[in-house]
């Protein structure tokens, strides 16, 4: 077995490629500290509401980028009340267990509500980048957090189990749904991805555990 490490450096990043017998088995990209785009899709931040705008039914949110992020009411997610309460209690040091298993959910917000009745200036909010900043625009964000793994997506402040529509076999759908209902952590919903089809219980359990650890971190 012959292994080879190739390093390629550019002005803003360094690529590390690991080859085994001439075939690529690992690839990593490390961005330089001075890279201007520190906001990538999937990144999660605690941000601060700067200004709700009634006419847009949205809020401008500061999360460290030179331009404010844009958060529309429809991107708040139905479980905003639970998320906001959780962040407030964590910030005040009143919650040390981040697992959500003992955290009581708040009622879901209305689909037809307004930003002015929901958020106010200087509130802290947990958000996730859904579109990277481009040109003169800041990042597009959502407060409907999701953590994507190989086989499942973990959704905090939910209890739903959804199966990818691309899995056509009814028996396999039933197997996956029963499996996830039995192993998913309390306080979290799960979306089962197409690649979970036919996978062993231990593989999916490991994926869920990894995502739960990421949430805690």
C-alpha positions in Angstrom: 0.0 0.0 0.0 1.4 3.3 -1.1 0.2 6.6 0.5 1.0 10.1 -0.8 0.1 13.5 0.7 -0.2 16.4 -1.7 -0.4 20.0 -0.5 -1.5 22.9 -2.7 -1.3 26.5 -1.5 -3.0 29.5 -3.0 -3.4 33.1 -1.8 -6.5 32.3 0.3 -6.5 28.5 1.0 -4.4 25.4 1.4 -5.6 22.1 0.0 -4.5 18.7 1.5 -5.1 15.6 -0.6 -4.3 12.1 0.6 -3.9 9.4 -2.0 -3.6 5.6 -1.5 -2.2 3.7 -4.4 -2.8 6.7 -6.7 -6.5 7.1 -5.7 -7.9 10.0 -3.7 -9.2 9.0 -0.3 -9.3 12.3 1.6 -9.5 16.0 0.6 -9.4 18.9 3.1 -9.4 22.7 2.4 -8.1 25.1 5.0 -8.9 28.8 4.5 -6.4 31.4 5.5 -7.3 33.5 8.6 -7.6 36.6 6.5 -10.3 35.1 4.2 -13.2 37.6 4.0 -15.9 35.1 3.6 -16.3 33.5 7.1 -20.0 32.8 6.6 -20.7 29.6 4.8 -24.0 27.8 4.3 -24.8 25.7 7.4 -22.8 27.8 9.8 -24.6 28.6 13.1 -24.3 31.8 15.0 -25.8 33.6 18.0 -26.7 36.9 16.4 -28.4 40.1 17.6 -31.6 41.6 16.1 -30.7 45.1 14.9 -33.9 46.4 13.4 -37.3 44.7 12.5 -38.9 46.3 9.4 -42.7 46.1 9.2 -42.8 46.8 5.4 -40.5 43.9 4.6 -41.9 41.6 7.4 -38.3 40.9 8.1 -35.4 41.9 10.4 -31.9 43.0 9.8 -29.6 41.0 12.0 -26.0 41.6 13.1 -23.7 38.5 13.2 -20.3 40.0 12.6 -20.4 40.6 8.8 -19.9 44.1 7.5 -23.4 44.0 6.1 -26.4 43.0 8.2 -28.0 39.6 7.5 -31.6 39.4 6.3 -34.1 37.3 8.3 -37.6 37.1 6.8 -40.6 36.1 9.0 -41.1 33.0 6.9 -37.6 31.9 7.7 -38.1 32.1 11.5 -39.5 28.6 11.6 -42.6 27.5 13.6 -40.6 26.7 16.8 -39.1 30.2 17.2 -40.7 30.6 20.7 -38.9 27.5 22.0 -35.6 28.5 20.4 -35.7 32.1 21.8 -36.6 30.9 25.3 -33.8 28.3 25.2 -31.2 30.9 24.1 -32.3 33.3 26.8 -32.0 30.7 29.5 -28.6 29.4 28.2 -27.2 32.9 28.0 -28.3 33.5 31.6 -26.7 30.3 32.8 -30.0 28.8 33.8 -29.6 25.8 31.5 -26.6 23.5 31.6 -28.2 20.5 29.8 -28.3 21.3 26.1 -30.0 17.9 25.1 -33.5 19.4 25.1 -34.9 16.2 26.7 -36.3 18.2 29.7 -37.0 21.4 27.9 -40.7 22.3 27.5 -41.6 23.6 24.1 -43.5 26.8 23.6 -46.5 27.1 21.2 -45.7 27.4 17.5 -45.8 30.8 16.0 -48.5 31.7 13.4 -47.7 31.2 9.7 -49.4 34.6 9.1 -47.8 36.6 11.9 -45.7 39.7 11.6 -42.0 40.4 12.4 -43.0 43.4 14.6 -45.1 41.2 16.9 -42.3 38.5 17.1 -38.9 40.1 17.4 -37.5 43.3 18.8 -34.2 45.2 18.6 -31.3 43.9 20.6 -32.7 40.4 21.1 -30.2 37.5 20.8 -31.2 34.8 18.4 -29.7 31.5 17.1 -29.5 31.6 13.3 -28.1 29.5 10.5 -26.6 30.7 7.2 -28.7 29.6 4.2 -27.0 31.8 1.6 -23.5 33.2 1.7 -22.9 36.9 1.4 -22.3 38.2 -2.1 -21.3 41.6 -3.4 -23.0 44.3 -1.3 -25.4 41.9 0.4 -25.0 40.2 3.8 -25.7 36.5 4.4 -29.3 35.2 4.2 -30.2 33.4 7.4 -32.9 31.3 9.0 -33.7 30.6 12.6 -35.0 27.1 11.7 -31.8 25.2 12.6 -30.9 21.9 11.1 -27.8 19.7 11.4 -27.1 17.6 8.3 -25.4 14.2 8.7 -24.8 11.4 6.2 -28.0 9.6 6.7 -30.2 12.0 8.7 -30.8 15.6 9.4 -31.4 16.5 13.0 -33.9 19.3 13.7 -33.9 20.8 17.2 -37.2 21.9 18.9 -39.2 19.5 16.8 -40.6 16.0 17.2 -41.4 15.0 13.6 -39.9 12.1 11.7 -39.9 12.6 7.9 -38.7 10.2 5.3 -37.2 11.2 1.9 -39.8 10.9 -0.8 -37.1 9.4 -3.1 -37.2 6.2 -1.0 -40.0 4.3 -2.9 -40.1 1.0 -1.1 -43.0 1.2 1.5 -41.5 -1.5 3.7 -38.2 0.3 3.9 -39.9 3.6 4.7 -41.8 1.9 7.5 -38.6 0.3 8.8 -36.7 3.7 8.8 -39.6 5.5 10.4 -40.0 3.0 13.3 -36.2 3.0 13.8 -35.9 6.8 14.0 -39.0 7.1 16.3 -37.3 4.7 18.7 -33.8 6.2 18.7 -34.2 9.9 18.0 -33.4 12.1 21.0 -36.3 13.8 22.8 -36.7 17.4 21.7 -35.4 16.7 18.2 -37.1 16.0 14.9 -35.4 13.9 12.2 -35.4 14.0 8.4 -34.2 10.7 6.9 -32.1 11.2 3.8 -32.3 9.0 0.6 -28.9 7.5 1.3 -30.2 5.9 4.5 -32.1 3.3 2.4 -30.9 -0.2 3.3 -28.4 1.0 6.0 -27.9 -0.9 9.2 -29.3 0.4 12.5 -25.9 0.9 14.0 -24.9 3.2 11.1 -27.9 5.4 11.5 -27.6 5.4 15.3 -24.0 6.6 15.0 -25.0 9.4 12.7 -27.7 10.6 15.1 -25.2 10.5 18.0 -22.7 12.5 16.0 -25.2 15.2 15.2 -26.4 15.4 18.8 -22.8 15.9 19.9 -22.5 18.7 17.3 -25.6 20.4 18.7 -24.2 20.3 22.2 -20.9 21.8 21.0 
